[in-house]
Amino acid sequence: MCAGESYSYLWRDGVNYREPTNLPANVYVKLLMKWVDSQLDDTRLFPVDLGHPFPPNFRAEVASQILRRMLRVYAHLYWHHYPQICQVGLATMLNTSFTHFTLFVTKYKMVSDTELQVVKDVIKILA
């Protein structure tokens, strides 16, 4: 899983992959989506009952980690699959989704500027 030649992403979930592991992008994304789903379903992380607060580390650790990992998928798509996305007519959808994503993560400082460097040119074009 990479974004260009300068960015390589290793998978670690602490359960099945205890050590950072190099995986093909399709496997990485599949594991990521399952992991995000399990995070969203965990009521200790995302409480569903009134009066049950979010954990104290929610923003800094839970939400930020989810969003950082999602950024990696966007980065991979733009670096390696954008021509194919254009061919099937989905560029506008991807660009709109990514614009909303970047506006959110930058406004609320959920992803560092350093991590956004991989897609800085895309952000500049879409701004």
C-alpha positions in Angstrom: 0.0 0.0 0.0 1.6 3.2 -1.1 1.0 6.7 -2.5 3.7 7.4 -5.1 7.2 6.3 -4.5 7.7 8.3 -1.3 4.9 7.1 0.9 4.5 3.5 2.0 1.8 2.5 4.5 2.1 -0.6 6.7 -0.9 -2.3 8.3 -1.1 -3.0 12.0 -4.3 -3.6 13.9 -2.9 -5.0 17.2 -4.8 -8.3 16.8 -4.1 -10.1 13.6 -1.2 -7.9 12.6 0.7 -7.0 15.7 3.7 -5.7 13.8 3.6 -3.2 10.9 3.1 -5.3 7.8 3.5 -4.5 4.2 0.4 -5.5 2.2 -0.9 -5.0 -1.3 -3.3 -2.0 -1.5 -6.4 -4.1 -2.1 -5.8 -6.1 1.1 -4.8 -3.1 3.1 -8.0 -1.2 2.1 -10.2 -4.3 2.8 -8.7 -4.7 6.3 -9.0 -1.0 6.9 -12.7 -0.9 6.0 -13.3 -3.9 8.3 -11.3 -2.2 11.1 -13.2 1.1 10.7 -16.5 -0.8 10.8 -15.4 -2.5 14.0 -14.4 0.8 15.5 -17.8 2.4 14.6 -19.6 -0.6 16.1 -17.7 -0.5 19.4 -20.1 1.3 21.8 -17.1 2.0 24.1 -15.7 4.2 21.4 -18.9 5.4 19.9 -21.6 5.4 22.6 -25.1 5.1 21.5 -27.0 5.7 24.7 -27.7 9.1 26.2 -25.5 10.0 29.1 -22.7 7.7 28.0 -19.7 10.0 27.1 -17.2 9.4 24.4 -13.8 8.2 25.8 -11.4 10.9 26.9 -9.0 9.9 24.1 -11.7 9.9 21.4 -10.5 12.9 19.4 -6.8 12.5 19.7 -6.6 8.7 19.3 -9.8 7.2 18.0 -11.2 9.7 15.5 -7.8 10.9 14.4 -6.5 7.4 13.7 -9.6 6.5 11.7 -9.2 9.7 9.6 -5.4 9.4 9.1 -6.0 5.9 7.8 -8.8 7.0 5.5 -6.5 9.7 4.1 -4.1 6.9 3.0 -6.9 5.5 0.9 -7.5 8.8 -0.8 -3.8 9.3 -1.3 -3.5 5.9 -2.9 -6.5 6.5 -5.2 -5.1 9.8 -6.4 -1.6 8.6 -6.9 -2.4 5.3 -8.6 -5.9 5.1 -9.9 -7.1 8.6 -10.8 -7.0 8.0 -14.6 -9.2 4.9 -14.2 -11.5 6.9 -11.9 -11.9 9.5 -14.6 -12.5 6.9 -17.2 -15.5 5.5 -15.3 -16.9 9.0 -14.7 -16.3 9.1 -10.9 -13.7 11.9 -10.7 -16.3 14.5 -9.6 -17.6 12.2 -6.9 -14.1 11.4 -5.6 -13.0 15.1 -5.7 -16.2 16.2 -3.9 -15.8 13.6 -1.2 -12.1 14.4 -0.8 -12.8 18.1 -0.6 -15.3 17.6 2.2 -12.9 15.2 4.0 -10.0 17.7 3.8 -12.1 20.6 4.9 -13.2 18.6 8.0 -9.8 17.3 9.0 -8.1 20.6 8.6 -10.8 22.7 10.3 -10.8 20.4 13.3 -7.0 19.6 13.1 -7.7 15.8 13.0 -4.8 15.1 10.6 -1.5 16.8 10.7 -0.2 19.0 7.9 2.7 16.6 7.6 0.4 13.7 6.8 -1.5 15.8 4.3 1.7 16.4 2.3 1.1 13.3 0.2 -2.0 15.0 -1.3 -0.9 18.6 -1.1 -1.1 19.1 -4.8 -4.6 17.6 -5.1 -5.7 19.9 -2.2 -4.3 22.9 -4.0 -6.0 22.0 -7.3 -9.4 21.4 -5.6 -9.2 24.5 -3.4 
